[in-house]
Amino acid sequence: MIAMREIAPGVAVPAIGFGGYHLGLIDDEREAIRLLHAAIDAGITFLDNAWEYNRHVSEERMGKALADGNRRDRVFLMTKVCTHGRGADVARQQLEESLRRLRTDHLDLWQIHECVYDDDPARHYAKGGVVEALERAKREGIVRFVGFTGHKRPAIHREMIERGFPFDTAQMPLNVLDPNYRSFEKHVVPLARERGIKVIGMKAFSEGRMLEAGKVDPDDALRYAMSVPGVLTTVTGIDSQAVLDHHVRIADGFTPLDEVAMQALRDRYRDRATDGHLELYKSSMKNDADEGRAQHGFPPMSELAL
């Protein structure tokens, strides 16, 4: 049985989460839905998504999958709001659109997506901003929990927390390379735990780069990410049956590594981590979404010669 962890008293989620972005990349929609069904049946019931993923295809597919066989009540459903600095009115509109696409009347978790620019905390906390939309949706019972996400700089996460809104969750990159380069594990996780904020890990495999170019063992990678103290769940891109089978094997009855084993893995892979070439979401613009770039006055990535 996949290990479970509590986000709140009486509310538990699996230690592995299903990433919605990859759901929209699978060529065949029927195969995407079949794979999500297989994951749910295997116990991977924490579902990640975002309003903007793959021009809304990810939410649409997830909604179809949950409607088939009435699976909605079996999952913990999360999606992200993508205002990128726009106001609470835009956030509310996006919430309603996400609910329609996901074919549900509520979310278990709603998070502010991609806090990656230095001025994002100020934009989100501004009067009439997205933080107000989160507070209202939670108060009205449309969402159970609220949080924020980002992948670029730990300082931005720290400011989001230190400005004081009582987030339930914060999502961030956590992997075996992270402690040695712009580390979220070192600089954000302790603060989140101190404030009672549950940590959601992502990019456990650094989008595959650490496995391919870095020659990191996939078992090491996943076990490390799932063992970071305080991590609630680790969201990964499950895009094939082989990946699903691997994750289920690791998560079945999972017991976190102790600190000695964690440090041994940090040491083993340190030489691959210190310049950020395997964590491009921190060290480059590669993962910055066009939706967010547009709201900050930047051209889409397709116009840049990188």
WODA-V858182 format. One record per residue. N is the residue number from 1. RES is the residue in three letters. OMEGA is omega in whole degrees, -180 to 180 (none if undefined). Layout:
BEGIN
n=(N,N)
res=(RES,RES)
omega=(OMEGA,OMEGA)
END
This chain:
BEGIN
n=(1,2,3,4,5,6,7,8,9,10,11,12,13,14,15,16,17,18,19,20,21,22,23,24,25,26,27,28,29,30,31,32,33,34,35,36,37,38,39,40,41,42,43,44,45,46,47,48,49,50,51,52,53,54,55,56,57,58,59,60,61,62,63,64,65,66,67,68,69,70,71,72,73,74,75,76,77,78,79,80,81,82,83,84,85,86,87,88,89,90,91,92,93,94,95,96,97,98,99,100,101,102,103,104,105,106,107,108,109,110,111,112,113,114,115,116,117,118,119,120,121,122,123,124,125,126,127,128,129,130,131,132,133,134,135,136,137,138,139,140,141,142,143,144,145,146,147,148,149,150,151,152,153,154,155,156,157,158,159,160,161,162,163,164,165,166,167,168,169,170,171,172,173,174,175,176,177,178,179,180,181,182,183,184,185,186,187,188,189,190,191,192,193,194,195,196,197,198,199,200,201,202,203,204,205,206,207,208,209,210,211,212,213,214,215,216,217,218,219,220,221,222,223,224,225,226,227,228,229,230,231,232,233,234,235,236,237,238,239,240,241,242,243,244,245,246,247,248,249,250,251,252,253,254,255,256,257,258,259,260,261,262,263,264,265,266,267,268,269,270,271,272,273,274,275,276,277,278,279,280,281,282,283,284,285,286,287,288,289,290,291,292,293,294,295,296,297,298,299,300,301,302,303,304,305,306)
res=(MET,ILE,ALA,MET,ARG,GLU,ILE,ALA,PRO,GLY,VAL,ALA,VAL,PRO,ALA,ILE,GLY,PHE,GLY,GLY,TYR,HIS,LEU,GLY,LEU,ILE,ASP,ASP,GLU,ARG,GLU,ALA,ILE,ARG,LEU,LEU,HIS,ALA,ALA,ILE,ASP,ALA,GLY,ILE,THR,PHE,LEU,ASP,ASN,ALA,TRP,GLU,TYR,ASN,ARG,HIS,VAL,SER,GLU,GLU,ARG,MET,GLY,LYS,ALA,LEU,ALA,ASP,GLY,ASN,ARG,ARG,ASP,ARG,VAL,PHE,LEU,MET,THR,LYS,VAL,CYS,THR,HIS,GLY,ARG,GLY,ALA,ASP,VAL,ALA,ARG,GLN,GLN,LEU,GLU,GLU,SER,LEU,ARG,ARG,LEU,ARG,THR,ASP,HIS,LEU,ASP,LEU,TRP,GLN,ILE,HIS,GLU,CYS,VAL,TYR,ASP,ASP,ASP,PRO,ALA,ARG,HIS,TYR,ALA,LYS,GLY,GLY,VAL,VAL,GLU,ALA,LEU,GLU,ARG,ALA,LYS,ARG,GLU,GLY,ILE,VAL,ARG,PHE,VAL,GLY,PHE,THR,GLY,HIS,LYS,ARG,PRO,ALA,ILE,HIS,ARG,GLU,MET,ILE,GLU,ARG,GLY,PHE,PRO,PHE,ASP,THR,ALA,GLN,MET,PRO,LEU,ASN,VAL,LEU,ASP,PRO,ASN,TYR,ARG,SER,PHE,GLU,LYS,HIS,VAL,VAL,PRO,LEU,ALA,ARG,GLU,ARG,GLY,ILE,LYS,VAL,ILE,GLY,MET,LYS,ALA,PHE,SER,GLU,GLY,ARG,MET,LEU,GLU,ALA,GLY,LYS,VAL,ASP,PRO,ASP,ASP,ALA,LEU,ARG,TYR,ALA,MET,SER,VAL,PRO,GLY,VAL,LEU,THR,THR,VAL,THR,GLY,ILE,ASP,SER,GLN,ALA,VAL,LEU,ASP,HIS,HIS,VAL,ARG,ILE,ALA,ASP,GLY,PHE,THR,PRO,LEU,ASP,GLU,VAL,ALA,MET,GLN,ALA,LEU,ARG,ASP,ARG,TYR,ARG,ASP,ARG,ALA,THR,ASP,GLY,HIS,LEU,GLU,LEU,TYR,LYS,SER,SER,MET,LYS,ASN,ASP,ALA,ASP,GLU,GLY,ARG,ALA,GLN,HIS,GLY,PHE,PRO,PRO,MET,SER,GLU,LEU,ALA,LEU)
omega=(-179,-179,-180,179,-175,171,176,179,179,180,-177,177,179,-178,175,177,-178,-178,-177,-178,-177,178,-179,-179,-179,-172,-174,-179,180,178,177,180,177,-178,178,176,-180,179,179,-180,179,178,177,-171,172,-175,-179,175,174,-179,-173,-173,175,179,174,-179,-178,178,-179,180,180,178,178,-179,-178,179,-179,180,176,-177,-175,-176,-178,-172,171,-168,178,166,-172,178,-169,179,-180,177,176,-168,-178,179,177,179,-179,178,179,177,-180,178,178,179,179,-178,-180,175,-179,178,179,174,173,179,178,-175,173,-174,165,171,-172,179,-175,-178,-179,180,179,179,-175,-179,-177,177,-178,-178,-172,178,178,178,177,-178,-178,-178,178,179,-178,179,178,174,-178,-177,-179,-179,177,-177,175,-175,-167,-173,178,-178,179,176,-179,179,177,180,-173,176,163,179,-176,176,174,-175,170,-177,-172,176,176,-180,-174,176,-173,-176,-177,178,178,-164,171,179,-178,-167,-180,-176,180,178,179,-180,178,-178,179,180,179,-176,175,180,173,179,179,180,-177,178,177,-176,-179,179,-175,-178,-176,179,175,178,-177,176,176,-176,-176,-180,179,-177,-178,-176,180,-177,178,-178,-179,179,179,-179,179,180,179,-174,178,178,-180,178,178,-179,179,-178,179,179,-179,-173,-178,-180,-173,172,-178,175,175,-174,178,179,178,-179,178,178,176,-179,-177,-174,-176,-174,179,-168,-158,178,176,-176,176,177,-174,177,174,-167,-179,177,-169,-176,-179,-175,180,179,179,179,-179,-179,177,176,-179,179,177,-177,-179,-180,-177,177,-177,none)
END
